[in-house]
Amino acid sequence: MSKTNIPKDVQHEVWWKAAGRCEFKGCNKPLYKHGITLDKCKISELAHIIGDSENGPRGDKDLSKALAKDPKNIMLLCPECHKYIDNEGKDKYTAEMLFDMKKRHEDRIAKLTSLGEDLQAHAVTYGSKIGNHNPDFSFPQIQDALLPDFYPVNDTPIDLGGNWPTLKEWDEYWKREVENLEYNCKDKILDKIDRWEYKRIALFGFAPMPLLVKLGTMLNNKHEVEVYQKQRTGGWKWSQEKMRTDYIINRPENTQSVPILVLSLSFPIRDRIKSQNPTASIWEMTIETPNPDFLRSKQQLYDFGRKIELLLDEITKASNGQSLNLYLSVPVACAIEFGRVWMQKANSPLKIYDFDKQEENIDKLAITIKNKK
């Protein structure tokens, strides 16, 4: 342990830069309250990175004395982490590694404390089991997805519900889920949003495609909504890379038959839909290699939305406003974004299909969304 009498102003600087939390990577323990009783208490320790004695942990003949009172050389640690780096872990964690931990922690704190109030967002979740996949809407994952661009208004997301259909209740399931979604969205968001101090919504959806489209039509472009995508690698965080995707449009030769729009982004499904609707006018959006993991950046989702806006307008004009039959194989965020950009007064009404693999192994009508007059 240190024998240096560290000045009060140095102690204060180390403390506030660490926000009173342990700076050892992965710990982040609050050092101003007891972990069990939550009583206020001071359990922090000041740990030298380069030891204040050349014979101490990570000591240096020339630097130990010079840096003994330098706040850049002092970490705020909990007792356990302090003891560990100076004893059992002293050979494992070099001074360079500890300097990096301190910098990363303090940079993160600086970013968080610099966020303005206009960056707050209401986290909204809507989810149900899809096949064998269950949505994970844990608050740490939601918080990680938002930061550092936004931060949650509170630590309890607004839950819009969601259930998975059981056997032999296809029509009843979709009718019930649409009614529940409409009620919850109206009761928990639409009737209250005008009274919210912060109106931004961070939307996390993981449910059957037709319901996600329906959700998007309710939380449409009239509202400020940030849509997030469940990543196969874990979590909901968008990649910081500005990736671009070339969305390919395949148009029908004859546009006068029943209009169908097939979105083959996760998997190619056009042939299946064509076999069920041989005389239809099939429009398709796809990508060079459809796969469920392609959507990793907000830019890709933005580009998708802009392309869909133009395509819906083109189909509406070509089909004279007939109801558009929609079949989707897309990432969840794309299904929501489709609903958000669909124009309730200007675009064709929607008949949204889903694949019934529980009974008949065919695509069946799930939800109809009419125009608003």
N, C-alpha and C positions, 0 to 999 in steps of 0.2 A: 504494500500500500504506500501511497505517496507521503512523503515527509515535508513537502513544500507547502508553505502557507500561501494559498492561492488568493489573490485580492478579491474583494467582494464584487467589483465591477466585472472582473473576468468570470466569476461564478455566474453572475446574472446573464452575461452574454451567452455563455454556453447553455444555460437553462432555457432562455427564450428562443434561441435558434433551434433547439431540439424540441420545443413546445412541451417540455416537461415529460418527455417519453424516452425510453431506452433506445439508443441509436444502434445497437447491435442488429444486424440484418435479420429480419424475421421476428424480432421480439416486439418492439414498439410498445412495451408495457407502460401504462401511465404511472408516473413516479410521485404522484401527489395524493394518492389515496391507497388504503389497504385493499388488497385484492379480494378479500372475503367480506369483511365488515363494511367496506366502502367508506370507512371513516377517513377524514382528511389527515394525511401524515406525509412526512418527507422521507422517502426511501431511496432517493437518488444518490449516486456516488460519482465523483469526478475521477475519470481514469485517463492517465497519460498514455498517448499512443507511443511516442518515443519516451521511454521511462525517464523520470527526473533524476535518476541515478544511472551512471554508465554500467553499473553492475545489476541493475534491475531489468525487468522484462522489456525487451526491445531497446535497451539502453545504448547510448552512443557517446564515445569519449568527447566529441566536439559539440554535439547537439543537445545532449541531455540538459545541461545547465542553461543553455541559451533558450530552449523552448519550454522550460519548466512552468512558466507563467503565461505562455502564449495560448489564447483560447482556440486557435486553429489546431493545437496539439492536444486538446483535452476533449474527451467524449463524455457525454452524460449516459451513464449505464445503470441498470438495476444491479443489486448486490450479486446475483447469480452470474450475470454476464461478465461483471468486473472480475470476480474471482476466477472465472473460467479462462478469460484471455490472459490473465497474469500467471496462471498455473497450468492446468492440464492442456489448455489450448494455446499456450504461448509460442510453441513451435509451428503450430498449424496456421495461426493468423498473424501475418507479417504486419509491419507498420504500414506498408503500402495498402494492404487490404483494409485495414482499419481506417486509414485516411479516406479511402473510397466509400466505406460504409457511412462515415460521418458526413461526407459531402452529399451522397445520395439522399440521406435522411433529411438533411437541412435544406437541400434543394426542393425536395417534395413539400416540406413544411412551408417554404417560401411561396411556392406555387399556390398551395391551398389557401394561405392567408391573404394572397393577393386577389383572390376571386371576388368580384363585385356581386352585389345582391341580385343584379339582373341575370346572373348565371344560374340561379336556382331552378330546379325542375321537379315536378311531381312525378314520381315513378309510378307507372301503371302497368299491372301485369294481367295477362289473360292467357290461360293455359289449360291444357288437358293432355292426357297420354296419347301419343301417336305411335301405334304399333307397340314396340317394346321400349319406347323412349319416353321418359318422364321429364317434364321441364324442371329446371333448377332455378327458382327465383329467390335464392338466398340473398339477404341484404348485402353481404360482403361482395358477392358477384355483381350485383346491380351497382353498388357504389364504385367498384373498380371499373365498370364499363363507362360510367359517367365522368369520372375524374380523368384529366384535369379540366376538361372543357366545361363541365357542369357539375353541380353537386346537389344531392337530394334535399328537398324541403324537410322531410322527416325520415325516420328509420323504419317506417311501416308503409310499404307500397299500397296503392289503391288496387285491390284485387277485384277483377270483373268476373271471376269464376271460370267455369268450363268443365265439361264432363266428356267422357268417351262413350260412344254408342255401344249398347249391348246387342246381342243377336235379336233378330226379328222385330226391330222397332225403327226401321229406317226413317220413315216419314215422321213418326212421333218424335224421334230424337232431334231432327233438324228443326222442327217446329218449336219444340221446347227450348232448344239452345238459342235460337234466334230471339225468342221472347225473353229469355233470361238475360241475354246480352244487351238487348235493347233497354230492358228495365234497369239493369245495373249501370250501364253507360249513362243513361239519362239521370238516374238517381244520384250516382256518385261523382259524375263529372259535368255533364251538360247543363244540369240545373244549378250547378254551384260555381262553375268556372268564372262567371262574371263577377263573383264576389271574392275570388282568390286574389291575394296580393301578387302572387307569381303565377302566370298563366301557362308557362311552358310545360309540356308533357313529354316525359321520356317513356316510350312505349316498348314493352317487352311481351311479345306474343309467341305462343307455341301451341298450335291447335290445328285441326283440320282446315285445309285451304279455304273452303267456302266461308267458314266463320271468320277467318282472318280478313278476307275481302270485305265481308259485311262490317267488321270492326273498322276497317279503313274508311268505308263510306260514312261512318258516323263521326270519326275523328279525322275529318277530311282536311283539305288545304286551307279551310277557313281558320283552322286552329294551328298554333305553333307546336308541332309534334316532331320529336326526334325518335326515329324508329331504329331499333337495335336488332341484330341478327345473332342467333345462337351459333357459336362457332364449334366446329367438330373437335377442335383442339382443347375446348373447355372455355367456359365463360362467354360473355356477350360483348367483349371489348372490340371495337373496330381497329383494324390495322391503321397505323399512322401513314402508311404509304398511300399515295394517290394512284391506285391502280385503275386502269381503264379496261372496259370490255366492249368488244364489237358485237352488238346485238343485231342478229341477222333476221330480216323479214322475208318470208316466203309467201307470196300472194297467189290467190287462186286465178286460174284462167277465166273462169266464169264467176262473176260476183252476184248473179241474180238468184241463186239458190239459197237455202237456209244458211245464214252466216254462222260460222264456227271460228272461234279463236283458240288456238292451242299454244300454250306456253311451255316449250320444251327446254327448260334451262337446267333442271337437276337431272332429268333423264329424258331420252327421246321417246315421245308417246304419240307422235303424229300417225304412225302406221296403225296403231291400235284404234285411234279415234276414227281414222279413215275407214277401217273395216266395219265399224259400227254405223257409219254415216256415209255410204259410198257416193251419194248424189249431192252432198252438201258443198257449199263454198267454204273451203278451209283456209284460213289465214294462220300463219305460224310465226311466232318469234322463238328463235333458238340462238345458240352460240356454237362456236366451232366444235367444242368438245363438251357437251352437257355433263355436268357433274354437280353434286349437292354441296360441294365445298368451294365453289368458285367465288361466292360473294363474301369478300373480306374487308372491303373499304366502303366508306360513306359515298365516295365518288361513284363507285359502280352502281349503288342504289339510286343515286341522283340521276345518273345517265339512263338507267332503266325507266325511271318515272317520266323523264322527258320523252323518251322513245314511245312509251305507252300512250302518252297524251296525244301525240301525232297519229299513232296507229288507230286509236279509238275514234278520232275525228274522221279519219279516212274510211274506216269500216262503216261508221254511222251514215256517211254520205253515200257510200257505194251500195248499201243495203236498204236505203230509204227508211232508216229508223227501225227496221225489224229487230226483235229481241235477239241479242247476241248470246250464243251458247258458248260458255267458257269452260275450258279444261286446263287444269294447271298441274305442272310438275316443276315447282320453283322453291327457292329458299323462303322461309316464313316471312322475312322482311319484305320480299318482293310481293307476296300475296297482300300484305297490309298496304304497301305502297300503291299497288294496282287500285285498291278500293279508294285510296286517298285522292288519286288523280282522276278517277272516273267522275264525270260531271253529271250530276243528278238531273239536270234539266236539258242538257245539250246532247249527251251520248245515248246510244241505244240502251234499252232495258237489258238487264242481265239474267240469264239462266245459268247458274253455276253447278257444275257436275262434280261428283267425287267417285272414286273407284271403290266399289263395294267388294272387298276381298273377304268379308266374313261369310257371305252366303253365295252370291251369284257370280263373282269375278267379272263384273261388267261395270261400266260407268253409268251412274244413275243420277237423275236430277236431285239436287240437295236443297238449293236455296234460289228463290226468285227475288230479284230486286227491281222494283218498278221505278219509273221516273217520277219526279216531283213536278206537279203542275204549278 
